[in-house]
Amino acid sequence: MGRHTLRIIIVLGVLVTLVGGTGIFAVFSDRATAGQNSVVSGPRAQAADLKIAQGAYPGPVGTQGIFCDADPDVNGYLWEDDDITTAQFTATGVQPGANLGTSYLCLHNNGSAALALTASAIELADLDVDCTGDEAAAGDSDCGLVAGVPGAGELSPLLLVAIDLTTCSSPAVVIATPPADYLDSFTGHQVGALGASIPAGDTWCLAIRVTYPTPADEAIAQRAQTDQVTWRFAFDGTAS
């Protein structure tokens, strides 16, 4: 046997040893397969879908809950309204120290995610529709109507708005009372307890209160007399 042939045999032996040690020579295998699997996700409600209804509380306190005007049927409420046109507060001849009472609203989370809620006063318009008493003398230079156009009113900074989260079955039970804000700065107001969210499928009942605290300076009240302010409440739900 020549030296060259011996060298080839040695190399082949080493290769066989290495390959055998790694299991590559175990080439006898087979595979069995099962049928094709399929998973289809079902439809899901919008993450954020906030509905609203006017609330009514016939009272007296503690005798019955809040009725949410949300088109009830035999299966419960049908929450369909994104917006309503009902006014929560309408008053005339209001004087400092007045309490305009409480109005109720129902908010329903019709979506699939919990929603952090805030409230704002939108479309706010301050109008000075008449010039009476000492209004002009108190410093209101544009009181009343000028050529049929109302001046700028000063009432919204004096009206205090508070929104309490109450128990729908008994509005006398208050769950959370965030700090009140004056109407002219009522934007992004917290609804419910700090950090709380309305769970998917739940309904929150809100008790809204508007008061006209007596100003510290009589001149402020004089300038705000015979003024009108109009606004709408808006509620924003952010998925959390």
VMD Tcl script that draws the C-alpha trace (Angstrom):
set ca {
  {0.00 0.00 0.00}
  {1.43 3.30 -1.01}
  {1.91 6.23 1.28}
  {-0.66 8.28 -0.63}
  {-3.32 5.57 -0.36}
  {-2.68 5.17 3.36}
  {-3.10 8.89 3.87}
  {-6.52 8.80 2.14}
  {-7.70 5.91 4.32}
  {-6.68 7.75 7.48}
  {-8.51 10.90 6.42}
  {-11.66 8.97 5.53}
  {-11.56 7.22 8.89}
  {-11.37 10.52 10.71}
  {-14.30 11.90 8.70}
  {-16.41 8.82 9.37}
  {-15.68 9.12 13.08}
  {-16.62 12.83 13.16}
  {-19.77 12.46 11.07}
  {-20.92 9.44 13.00}
  {-20.42 11.36 16.27}
  {-22.72 14.11 15.08}
  {-25.55 11.76 14.10}
  {-25.66 12.75 10.44}
  {-25.57 9.08 9.52}
  {-29.03 8.66 11.17}
  {-30.81 9.39 7.88}
  {-33.78 7.05 8.38}
  {-36.71 9.36 9.41}
  {-40.34 10.05 8.53}
  {-42.97 12.78 9.12}
  {-46.73 12.60 9.65}
  {-48.83 15.77 9.23}
  {-52.21 16.82 10.63}
  {-54.91 18.97 9.00}
  {-54.58 22.75 8.51}
  {-55.64 24.82 11.53}
  {-57.48 28.15 11.35}
  {-58.25 30.80 13.97}
  {-60.39 33.81 13.01}
  {-60.90 36.69 15.48}
  {-64.45 37.96 15.94}
  {-65.68 41.51 15.42}
  {-64.97 43.87 18.30}
  {-66.54 47.15 19.30}
  {-64.61 50.38 18.87}
  {-62.08 50.88 21.63}
  {-63.62 54.26 22.44}
  {-67.37 54.60 21.86}
  {-68.99 56.97 24.37}
  {-72.78 57.38 24.45}
  {-74.84 59.98 26.30}
  {-78.39 60.32 27.61}
  {-80.24 62.89 29.65}
  {-80.84 61.68 33.20}
  {-83.98 62.24 35.20}
  {-84.36 61.88 38.94}
  {-87.96 62.26 40.08}
  {-86.94 61.94 43.72}
  {-87.26 62.35 46.58}
  {-83.71 61.45 47.47}
  {-83.26 57.80 48.32}
  {-86.54 56.55 46.88}
  {-85.45 55.58 43.37}
  {-82.59 55.81 40.95}
  {-81.78 57.94 37.95}
  {-83.72 57.20 34.79}
  {-81.47 57.43 31.74}
  {-83.39 58.51 28.65}
  {-81.59 56.03 26.39}
  {-84.40 54.33 24.44}
  {-84.98 51.33 26.71}
  {-86.30 48.08 25.24}
  {-87.09 44.66 26.66}
  {-83.38 43.82 26.85}
  {-82.34 47.00 28.61}
  {-81.09 50.34 27.36}
  {-80.21 50.91 23.73}
  {-77.27 53.28 23.86}
  {-77.38 54.99 20.47}
  {-76.82 58.72 20.99}
  {-73.44 60.34 20.52}
  {-75.03 63.77 21.06}
  {-78.21 65.13 22.62}
  {-79.90 68.51 22.26}
  {-81.50 68.76 25.71}
  {-80.33 71.73 27.77}
  {-79.19 71.00 31.32}
  {-79.66 74.57 32.60}
  {-81.97 77.38 31.51}
  {-82.47 80.31 33.86}
  {-83.25 84.03 33.73}
  {-83.00 86.85 36.26}
  {-80.15 85.10 38.07}
  {-78.53 87.05 40.92}
  {-75.28 86.51 42.85}
  {-75.64 83.77 45.44}
  {-77.98 81.73 43.24}
  {-77.94 77.96 43.01}
  {-79.22 76.81 39.62}
  {-79.88 73.33 40.93}
  {-78.71 69.90 39.76}
  {-79.07 68.27 36.37}
  {-78.27 64.63 35.61}
  {-76.52 63.03 32.64}
  {-75.80 59.39 31.88}
  {-72.64 58.30 30.06}
  {-72.26 54.76 28.74}
  {-69.06 53.13 27.55}
  {-70.25 51.24 24.49}
  {-66.70 50.42 23.41}
  {-64.27 47.63 24.18}
  {-61.72 49.52 26.30}
  {-61.91 51.36 29.60}
  {-62.18 55.13 29.11}
  {-60.72 57.97 31.14}
  {-63.34 60.75 31.06}
  {-63.02 64.52 30.96}
  {-65.67 67.24 30.63}
  {-65.48 70.62 28.92}
  {-67.72 73.60 28.22}
  {-67.75 74.12 24.46}
  {-69.30 76.70 22.13}
  {-69.21 79.16 25.02}
  {-70.52 82.63 24.19}
  {-70.58 85.55 26.64}
  {-73.06 88.23 25.57}
  {-74.06 91.54 27.15}
  {-77.67 91.89 26.08}
  {-78.70 94.98 28.07}
  {-77.20 97.89 29.99}
  {-78.93 98.33 33.34}
  {-78.34 99.70 36.83}
  {-74.74 100.73 37.52}
  {-73.32 98.44 34.84}
  {-71.71 101.20 32.81}
  {-70.65 103.14 35.92}
  {-68.96 100.01 37.24}
  {-66.66 99.95 34.20}
  {-68.58 97.98 31.55}
  {-67.85 100.13 28.53}
  {-69.66 97.91 26.00}
  {-72.75 96.90 27.95}
  {-76.00 96.36 26.14}
  {-76.68 96.40 22.43}
  {-74.70 98.60 20.08}
  {-76.43 98.92 16.71}
  {-78.34 95.77 17.57}
  {-75.20 93.78 18.39}
  {-74.62 92.62 21.99}
  {-71.40 93.53 23.72}
  {-69.06 91.12 25.45}
  {-70.52 89.68 28.64}
  {-68.76 88.92 31.90}
  {-70.93 86.18 33.38}
  {-69.03 82.97 32.54}
  {-66.07 83.69 34.87}
  {-68.56 83.93 37.75}
  {-70.51 80.69 37.27}
  {-69.09 77.73 39.15}
  {-69.59 74.23 37.68}
  {-69.21 70.98 39.61}
  {-69.74 67.46 38.26}
  {-70.19 64.66 40.79}
  {-70.07 60.97 39.90}
  {-73.02 59.40 41.70}
  {-74.52 55.97 42.11}
  {-77.17 55.53 39.41}
  {-79.46 53.60 41.74}
  {-79.22 56.28 44.41}
  {-77.79 59.67 43.37}
  {-77.57 60.69 47.01}
  {-74.54 58.38 47.17}
  {-71.67 60.35 45.66}
  {-68.72 58.29 44.43}
  {-66.36 61.13 43.50}
  {-66.44 64.92 43.67}
  {-63.62 66.45 41.60}
  {-62.84 70.14 42.26}
  {-65.28 72.62 40.71}
  {-64.18 75.00 37.95}
  {-65.49 78.32 36.72}
  {-67.33 78.10 33.44}
  {-64.88 80.19 31.41}
  {-62.03 77.79 32.25}
  {-64.02 74.56 32.28}
  {-61.85 72.54 29.89}
  {-60.57 68.98 30.34}
  {-62.26 68.76 33.74}
  {-61.70 65.43 35.48}
  {-64.78 63.18 35.70}
  {-64.75 60.63 38.50}
  {-61.91 59.93 40.88}
  {-58.36 60.78 39.88}
  {-57.04 58.02 37.63}
  {-60.39 56.21 37.44}
  {-61.86 55.00 34.14}
  {-65.32 53.85 33.11}
  {-65.07 50.14 32.26}
  {-66.35 48.80 28.95}
  {-70.09 48.22 29.12}
  {-70.59 50.36 32.25}
  {-72.79 53.41 32.78}
  {-71.83 56.43 34.89}
  {-74.41 58.86 36.23}
  {-73.34 62.46 36.67}
  {-74.88 65.14 38.87}
  {-74.03 68.57 37.44}
  {-74.37 71.64 39.65}
  {-74.09 75.30 38.59}
  {-73.94 78.11 41.14}
  {-73.33 81.87 41.01}
  {-71.24 82.64 44.11}
  {-71.47 86.21 45.32}
  {-68.42 88.14 44.04}
  {-66.14 89.71 46.60}
  {-66.46 93.06 44.79}
  {-69.88 94.54 44.06}
  {-68.50 96.18 40.91}
  {-67.93 92.72 39.44}
  {-71.58 91.81 39.97}
  {-72.66 95.16 38.51}
  {-70.68 94.56 35.31}
  {-72.13 91.06 34.98}
  {-75.78 92.09 35.30}
  {-78.15 91.53 32.35}
  {-75.52 89.33 30.69}
  {-76.11 86.00 28.99}
  {-73.83 83.00 28.62}
  {-74.54 79.96 26.46}
  {-72.57 76.75 26.23}
  {-72.75 72.98 25.79}
  {-71.15 70.25 27.86}
  {-68.85 67.87 25.99}
  {-67.39 64.65 27.37}
  {-64.27 63.00 26.00}
  {-63.38 59.37 26.60}
  {-59.77 58.27 26.08}
  {-59.02 54.55 25.87}
  {-56.67 53.43 28.64}
}
mol new
graphics top color blue
foreach p $ca { graphics top sphere $p radius 0.5 }
foreach p [lrange $ca 0 end-1] q [lrange $ca 1 end] { graphics top cylinder $p $q radius 0.2 }
display resetview
